[in-house]
Amino acid sequence: MKRTGAEIILDSLVAHGVHTVFGYPGGACLPLYDALYHYQDRINHILVRHEQGAAFAADGYARASADVGVCIATSGPGVTNLVTGIAGAHMDSVPVVALTGQVPRNLLGTDGFQETDATGVMLPITKHNWLVMNAEELPRVMEEAFHIANTGRKGPVQVDVPKDVFLEEVEFDNFPPPNIPGYNPDEGMQPDPTLVREAAEVIHGSEKPIILAGHGIHYSGAYEELLAFAEKANIPVITTLHGVSSFPESHDLSFGMVGMHGNIYANWAVDRADLLISLGMRFDDRVTGRLEDFATEARIIHVDIDPAEIGKNVNTDVGIVADLKPTIRALIDEIDQLDHSPWVKQICQWREDHPSLAIRETEIVLPQWVIRQIYHITNGEAVVVTDVGQAQMWAAQHFWYDRRNTFFSSGGLGAMGYAFPASIGVKYARPNEQVWCIIGDGGFQMTLQDLAVVKEHNIDVKIAIINNNHLGMIRQWQTLFYDSRFMSAKLENPDFVKLAEAYGLPGLRASTKSDVVKVLKEAEEIPGPVVLDLVVDEVEKVYPMVPAGSSLAETIEGDEVEEARYA
Ligand SMILES: Cc1ncc(C[n+]2csc(CCOP(=O)(O)OP(=O)(O)O)c2C)c(N)n1
């Protein structure tokens, strides 16, 4: 059968169950858009208002589903606009296929109009990429693209296609199964039984163990296993930022998040543990604090799908390269029913004495209090997508996640502007769930143009701007580490309510506690997107905090000056 390059690409999307893609057209990919015209019954194309939003939305879609997210951009500025989103997906191991148009083959290398070395630009931030010089290659390349993106340690890939290759007609029968020499990720990869026995022995010898749960729990879907393992071994569970919502936070063994803004008792527990069982996490510096002083008394069992992670940042006593699900199952079989109640009690005592998540009683609207209200008003059932900065950390700390895979954030890259477009992708992946975008006034202004998108498609995303009229995290760092020399931390903001209205959306503002509760309730009742301008205290800081370069043991809880202000 004769098919054009563009048709082969779209057939591939359909074959992979992709029903929604996020993109922006341009000259080099117009033939792909022309083909899309005929696929509208099978593929829903969401026209974002900036390509960065397409990459973020594809990322959100992928994280919230078990599928690959797809974004489309044209050559030159289109592809360079994708870069931040793709870099974020790469850092956070999110499966995304970026389809990019390229100048026609005869113009390659001539500095043609809108020519960029797109595969060169994307090379370090994709798991793999291809410049497809012949439409005959497309069936193989598309299969490989989906396969590589969504297997092993997942990640973004890019397929760069010259304009005339989209148009080229070739004989096409079917998509060949991927066959990539040297790339054989074994899905459901079983752990080495000897290593599992070794790990079990180490666990049996430990008195103060901690489970550190990371992003890998979500990717492996190892929720039941994590729960059963923690309960059988009676081991406290502490998560990384990406591990949030992998273990029910109301569970007796849950002690929340570790790291730069982790709970002080969680940080102390990791600091003083004699064993860390690290599951699908990568010892990022935001987790470990000063590496030399990280968990110095602990032996380390590290399970990860990516062999490159074992021993990368910390020395490992038992390193297991495998899928978490079968590995945790094997560990459950191998260990005895254990009792670590003195250790659990000790951490509970720290929590009682140092309640990191307690919120001060104040007249003024504290941002963390607002997050808690969102939790209550949604009955804890919202899917939360956060941006980057203070609001991100408060959302991770003060919304309690009992439901699986309900917290999404730009963790590794920490890209402001992520949350709003990503929440659009999340909503397409989970149409029946309430999606809340929690974002700072700074971050919202990076990608707010997609208000047009949520209006156009009536995408029911609640946008909660935690508005402190500042780049809050910058102000916090300038206060703490630059003697309060505030440089470019204050924001002159637009009227977000009028802005919402200009886009044809409801906008609600609240600057008192009672109004916050009122507008959150109103937002819940509106069957569609809403912009909430939640005006909060301008100077509140995120605590606890491990100052950059300090160790987890040096976590600070708050400062007396702050406490005195509210006394
Ligand atoms: C694209 C990008 N630029 C700059 C930064 C550095 N940065 C981290 S947090 C932050 C302030 C965020 O301010 P806002 O979005 O208002 O959120 P807040 O911290 O006030 O909650 C900045 C500038 C970043 N993370 N991403």
The ligand as an SDF file (V2000), in Angstrom:
LIG
                    3D

 26 27  0  0  0  0  0  0  0  0999 V2000
   12.3380   28.7210   33.9730 C   0  0  0  0  0  0  0  0  0  0  0  0
   12.8820   29.0390   35.3170 C   0  0  0  0  0  0  0  0  0  0  0  0
   13.5070   30.2260   35.5310 N   0  0  0  0  0  0  0  0  0  0  0  0
   13.9950   30.5240   36.7610 C   0  0  0  0  0  0  0  0  0  0  0  0
   13.8850   29.6450   37.7840 C   0  0  0  0  0  0  0  0  0  0  0  0
   14.4610   29.9750   39.1610 C   0  0  0  0  0  0  0  0  0  0  0  0
   13.4030   30.0350   40.1560 N   0  0  0  0  0  0  0  0  0  0  0  0
   13.1070   29.0240   40.9900 C   0  0  0  0  0  0  0  0  0  0  0  0
   11.8310   29.3390   41.9930 S   0  0  0  0  0  0  0  0  0  0  0  0
   11.6630   30.8920   41.3780 C   0  0  0  0  0  0  0  0  0  0  0  0
   10.5870   31.8070   41.8910 C   0  0  0  0  0  0  0  0  0  0  0  0
    9.2280   31.3130   41.5670 C   0  0  0  0  0  0  0  0  0  0  0  0
    8.2930   32.3440   41.8280 O   0  0  0  0  0  0  0  0  0  0  0  0
    6.7630   32.0700   41.7310 P   0  0  0  0  0  0  0  0  0  0  0  0
    6.4470   31.3330   40.4720 O   0  0  0  0  0  0  0  0  0  0  0  0
    6.0220   33.3110   41.9470 O   0  0  0  0  0  0  0  0  0  0  0  0
    6.4980   31.0200   42.8900 O   0  0  0  0  0  0  0  0  0  0  0  0
    6.7550   31.1700   44.4650 P   0  0  0  0  0  0  0  0  0  0  0  0
    8.1560   30.7720   44.7570 O   0  0  0  0  0  0  0  0  0  0  0  0
    6.4790   32.6170   44.8200 O   0  0  0  0  0  0  0  0  0  0  0  0
    5.7600   30.2360   45.0590 O   0  0  0  0  0  0  0  0  0  0  0  0
   12.6060   31.1400   40.3810 C   0  0  0  0  0  0  0  0  0  0  0  0
   12.7420   32.4080   39.6520 C   0  0  0  0  0  0  0  0  0  0  0  0
   13.2670   28.4100   37.4970 C   0  0  0  0  0  0  0  0  0  0  0  0
   13.1550   27.4480   38.4030 N   0  0  0  0  0  0  0  0  0  0  0  0
   12.7520   28.1540   36.2740 N   0  0  0  0  0  0  0  0  0  0  0  0
  1  2  1  0
  2  3  1  0
  2 26  2  0
  3  4  2  0
  4  5  1  0
  5  6  1  0
  5 24  2  0
  6  7  1  0
  7  8  2  0
  7 22  1  0
  8  9  1  0
  9 10  1  0
 10 11  1  0
 10 22  2  0
 11 12  1  0
 12 13  1  0
 13 14  1  0
 14 15  2  0
 14 16  1  0
 14 17  1  0
 17 18  1  0
 18 19  2  0
 18 20  1  0
 18 21  1  0
 22 23  1  0
 24 25  1  0
 24 26  1  0
M  CHG  1   7   1
M  END
$$$$
